[in-house]
């Protein structure tokens, strides 16, 4: 096949694959089997592999995921994505309608009622018919650029042939209940912590830096709004129809209501029927239909006046609390969980409910053996509302917090400013996986190849009991693991060896001392210059350091007071890990001494490398812009930090100007 033939065939395959995507994901009328679909996609990918210049941004091949990202860039929304006001009763709905009529000076309105999907709000920007950017809602003004992950969702069109101008669509990404259950079964089988609920699973999937992992998550989307000034559409329900015509997936259960009585009828109907859906909905969104009326109604500081969210009443049931078990999370937090006599609630069987913490149990006077009233908060997490004290028999037993960790038997403590008890042993089996993942992460020891799955195997087979064990791993051990060959094992061992020379600040950060982030770790390294000196610092010395207050100082002191931690530090040192560094020349002699830099946006060199360059010249770095900032260095899509710098009059440098500055020093 020559290039011209390949170009023609690739174009036909793209059109055919997108047609089948629409038939399957939008219209629910598939014409071919999954196998036949996969064959079409495989043929297209083979052509694009042979002729890389034929790959287009809207090609279905781009849905399979690309190279991992360093991090997410910030996106400023062209129109703010404001949150909606909430209402919980028919009376409040009627007041919303009356308030709308008052603002419109008696002019009647019709409304569109839509199911409120419990997911993650997103915006999709198309230019000349091609998807160019997808972002999360974020704080409403700015969000994260998650285009690579949104491309993996096949119900999101990558190309809209009918549109040759800039438009923006907004919607909600979610995970179905059946998909959520499948994902959690897979995570449990791999000894990974399950997601708490479908919304968390969807949010976590969109924030994965590797889109090749996102594509494996069963994400769906409903689109509910279209920003297209040239469309000529004057009614919201017309926009929903236009979105469907363009190939977007729109929730089929929206309804045009002639007045508030019809809206209330819709809300009551779906309050009863919501359990029949395969996705979570926690209410109804009501919008004024006429766009002209929306514009006249306008916005408050936080939400539009022309829309409101009606929350379904929580569904409740009574059952018996049979036992209180303690779960130790990956951060050491100990959470009491109620084991319940199974009861059906909102279409599913509930046998457990969170009790949050010891104070909550005492406040509600919850005892083992009590009959309790439970509900699903937001249709997701079962919780105990109250005790039915009239059914007590006198045989119920009060709950008492144990004096030791229920998993490792180690010391537990409750910080003064927290409600949760915590296991302070970072090598407690319940915490070990997270401790190791942090230790090897990019911002810490940066051991390439040691991901979540590999660490899970090493922990399960007891090859690693703390992070010092990483440095005694052998090729024979790694090769024996699933999906590990000789070459990949050698690569990991080489990466482990390279990690021994990380700067002291990275080593301190990797230890996972509570409250010690990367910036504090840098300050500690600059102050003490060795782990030995840091481990012997008194509370008074620690509290006297800038960025280290009483809480952080106590956390550091508590970490090094542990005999187990001191032993691990000794073994790290014996393994050749860099635990000290030379004291630098006086910072007063360095050319950027006293200067403070902030980096924002996408630079061609890694941000950590840019920060290290200015630190070597005596400067300090910060993650936020203030009047004390001397320079803001910006790349592509710099976001709010760049804008704040301009407002404060801080000097801003693009990447070329930054490199010129360094060369001139």
Buried (B, 14 or more C-beta within 10 A) or exposed (E): EEEEEBBEBBBEBBEBBBEBBBBBBBEEEBEBEEEEBEEBBEBBBBBBEEBEEBBBEBBBBBBEBEEEBEEBBBBBBEEBBBBBBEBEEBEBBBBBBEEBBEBBEEEEBBBBBBBBBBBBBBBBBBEEBBBEBBBBBBEBEBBBBBBBBBBBBBBBBBBBEEBEEBBBBBBBBBBBBEBBBBBBEEBEEEEBEBBEBBBBBBBBBBBBBBBBBBBEBBBBBBBBBBBBEEBEBEBBBBBBEBBBEBBBBBBEBBBBBEEBEBBBEBBEBBBEEBBEBEBBBBBBBBBBBBBEBBEBBEEEEEBBBBBBBBBBEBBEBEBBBBEBEBBBBBBBBBBBBBBBEEBEBBEEEBEBBBBBBBEBBEEBBBBBBBBBBBBBBBBBEBBBBEBBEEEBEEEBEEBEBEEEBBBBEBBBEBBEEEEBBBBBBBBBBBBBBBBBBBBBBBEBBBBBBBBBBBBBBBBEEEBBBBBBBBBEBEEEBBBEBEEBEEEBBEBBBEBBEEBBEBBBBBBBBBBBBBBBEBBBBBBBBBBBBBBEBBBEBEEEBBBEBEEBEEBBBBBBBBBBEBEEBEEBBBBBBEBEBBBBBEEEEEBEEBEBEEBBBBBBBBBEEEBBEBBBBBBEBBBBBBEEBEEEBBBBBBBEBBBBBBBBBEEEEBEBBBBEEBBEBBEEE
